[in-house]
Structures are given as structure tokens and as C-alpha cells.
């Protein structure tokens, strides 16, 4: 009888674990779908904003610090990770990729407790840590880090800022990707050269061409980072969905 009760309890534990994993998979799959739709909508918005900036560049050549090509000083790297489990391989791969980059004299900024933990295990000094974003981050959460980075860059504490994150390729594939953030290495200037000949009419600037361009460029860069964060979350939910499905 005792052996029977022990086996029964063991089976119940396995059943509970199975149901938990199954629930996590359903939640991750649902959030994955939601984030894909949000990223798609955001892409439409940024494309519209980009067209406006290109049009402004045809009439106004700004001297903006965010667009400077070369500066001397300390470089910074922002690594975006998370805090929840079942995606350990995703963040280990990200940190291993970071270790292949020269981090000496680099201002390392990390989002998420997982990344913080893995870097400390490798005895890598972290200069600044940020709390993980919510599972479905809003613009205000991300904008806090954007403003922090803007301030440091404009004060000359950073000469360059790069972002390392898990790029979403598909549900079953995510890759570490590093992109330039500041100075903003956008293709706007190059695309302006090829499209200026097709644009007619003089826009009306209020209050001034410089102010209009500055505000739009700032918003464009903020959205750029927000899209990266959403992609990182998309990769996280994809990895968790696949891992929980394989755990069945």
C-alpha cells in the first residue's frame, strides 16, 4: 500500500509539471503572436517617419550630434536579456557572443537579471544594469534607457553606443546581433541622395527646420530602440515556446 501511494504521488507530480509546461507554452505562443503584430504595426509607423525625415533632408542639412560620424572617447555596449527561465540557451549564446567582442575599457550596460548573472560568472565588469522589461514592454519602459543613453552620449561620456540582442529570424531560429545605435548610423542620408530628385515642393517649417528635424530624429531613434526590444522579447517567447514544446 505504501509503495502504491508513493507511485501515485510521483505520477501526480509528473502530471503537475506536464500541465505547468503546457500552460507556459500556450502563454508564450499567445504573446509571441501579439508581439509579431505589434512589431509589424511599428514597422509601418517607422517607414512613414523615415519618409518624412528623408523629405526634410532634401531641404535642410542638419548639424546634429546624433549623426556625427567619428568621436573620441569610451565606447558603450547595451546587452538586452531577460529574467525568466526556459530560455537559458538563448542568453548563454548572447553572452558568449559578447565575450568575442573586445570589452576592455567598454562601458557595459545590461538589461535583465539573466545577463547580469552570466556576465558575473565570466567575471566581466558591468558598468550599469537595468531591470528587465515587462513581458509586453511599452514605449515608456524603453524610453527610460534611451534618455539615459542620450544624456551620456551628449555629455561626451560615450563616443559610440552599440546594442547586442537576440535577433528574431523565425520561431525556431534566433541569432545574436550587434547594431550601431549612437551616433545613429542610419541609411537616411544615403537614401536621401537617391530620392531627392523625385521630391517636389517646399515644406513649411514651424517653428524652424532645425527644431522640426531634431524632434523627428529623436523620435525615430527612440522607435529604433523600441523595435529592438520588441524583437528581443519576440526571440525570448519563441525560444520558450520551442523549449516547452520539446519538454513534453
N, C-alpha and C positions, 0 to 999 in steps of 0.2 A: 504493500500500500504506500509506504514511504517513497519507494522508487517511482511509483506511478505519479505521485504528487510532484516530485522533483521534475520529472519529464514534462508534466503538464505545465508547470510554471516556466520551464525553459522554452517550451513551444510558444507560450503566451508572450514571453519576452521577444522572441524572434518575430512573432506576428506584429507586436507593437512597433518594433524597429522597421519592419516592412511598411507598415501604414504611415509611419513618420516620413520615411524616404519617399514614398509615393506622393504624399502631400506636398513635400518640398519641391518635388519635380513639377507638380501641377502649378504651384505658385510661381516658380521660376519661369515656366513656359508662358504663363499668363503675362508676367511682367516683361518678358522678352518680346512678346507681340506688341505690348503697349509702347515700349521704348523704340522699337523699329518704326512705328507710326510717328512717334514724336521726332525722331531723327529725320524722317522723310519730310515732315512739315517744316522743320527748322531749315532744311536744305533749300526749300522754296523761298523762305524768308531771306536767307543769306545771298541767294542768287539775285534777288531783287535789290538788296542793299549794295551788292557788288556792282550791278549795272549803274546805279546812281553814282557811286564813287568813281567809276570809270568816266562817266559823263562829266563829273566835276573836274577830273584831272585834265580834261581837254581844254578847260578854261582857266584852271588855277594850278600852278605848280607849287605845292606847299613845302615849307622847310620844317618838317616835323621830326622830333627826336625819336619817335617810334619807327621812323622809316630810315634812320641813319644806317649806313652800310658797315661802318667799322668804328669800333671804340676800344679803348684800352681799359683793362680792369679785370675784376674777378667774374668768372662765369658761374651760372647757376643752372641746376638741373631739378626739375619738378617731376617726381615719380608718383603716378596715380595708382594706388592699390585699394584694398578694402579691408573689412574687418570680420567678415563671416566666413565659415568653413565650407568644405566640399569643393574648394577651388584652389587648394594648396599648390598644385602643379602649375597653375596659371601664374601665380605670383612668384613662385620659385624661378620660373623661366624668365620673368620680368627682371628680377633682381640679378640673376646670372648674366643677363644681357647688360645691365647697368655696370656690373663688375668688369665687363670687357671694355668699358669706356674709361679713359683716364679721369679719375675722380679726385686726384690730388689738387689741393687748392680750389676745389669746386664747392660752391655753396649748395649743399644737397638739401632739398625740400621734399618731404614725403607726406602723401595723403594716405591715411589708413593705418590701423594697428598692425596688420599683417606685414606690410612693407617695413614698418619700423622694427618689428621683431626680426625679420630675416636679415636686414642690414646690420643690426646689432650682433647677430650670430656671426656675421662675417667681419665683425669689428670695424665697420665703416662708420665714420662720424657723420651724424645727421645734424645739420645746422638749424633746421626748422621743421616741425611736424604740425600737421593739421588733422583734425578729426575727420573720420570718414564721412562721406556724403550720405544722405539718406538713400534708401533703395531706389527711389524715383526722384532724383535731385531736381530742385527748382533753380531758377536763374540766380536768386539772391544768395543761395549757398555757395555757388561757384564764383559769384562776383566778389565775394569777400577775398578770395585768393587772388583774383585778378587785380583788385585795387591794391592789395599788399605788394604784388609784383610790380605794378605800375609805379608805385611810390619808390620802391627800392631802385628801380631802373632809372627813373627820372632824377633821383638824387645821386646817381653815379656809382651806387654800391654794386650794381651788376653791369657788366659790359654786354652780356648776352644771356638769354634765358632759353633753355630748351625743355621740351616736355617728353617724358617717356611714359608710354601707356600700352595697354593691350588692344591692338587694332582688331576690330571685328571684320573678319573675312567671310565667315559663314557660321552657322550654328555649330559645326564640328571643327572649325579652324579659327584660331586667334593667334596673332603674331605680335611680338614686341615691336614697337615702332617709336622712333625718336623724331620729333619735328621741331623746327625752329619756331620760337614764339616772339621774342623781342631781341633785336629790332625785327619788326614784322616783315618777314621775307615773303610777302605776298606777290602774286604774279600780276597785280593790278597795273603796275607801271608798264610792263611788257605788253599786256593785253590792250592797254590804252593806245600804244603805238599802232596797233593793227586795227583798232576800231574807231579812232578819232576821225578818220576820213568819212565815216558813214553817219556822223552825228551833226545835226544842223540846229541852229537857234541858240540864242544867248540866254542862259538861265538867269533868274532874278535871285540875288543873294540877300538874305536878311537874317542876322544883322550884317554879316560880312562873309566873303568867300572863305577866309581862314577859319572863322568860327564854325561855319557850317561843315566844312571838311573835317575839322578837328573832332567835332561831336560824332559825325558819322563814322569816322575811322575808329574812334574809341569804341563805339557800339559794335562795329564789325569785328574788332579784335576780341571783345568780350564774348561775342557769339561764337567766335572761333574756338575759344577755350571751352565754352559750354558744350559745344558739339563733341569735343574730345572726351569730356567727362561722360557724356551720354554713351559714346561709343565704348568707353572703358566699362561702364555698367552693362552695356549690351554684351560685351565679351564675358563678363562675370556670370550673368544669368545663363548665357549659352553654355559655358563650361559646367555650371552647376546642373543644368538640365541634362546634359550628356552624362555627367558623372553619376547622378542619381538614377538615371535610366540603366546605366551599366551595373549599378549596385543591386538591381532587382534579382 
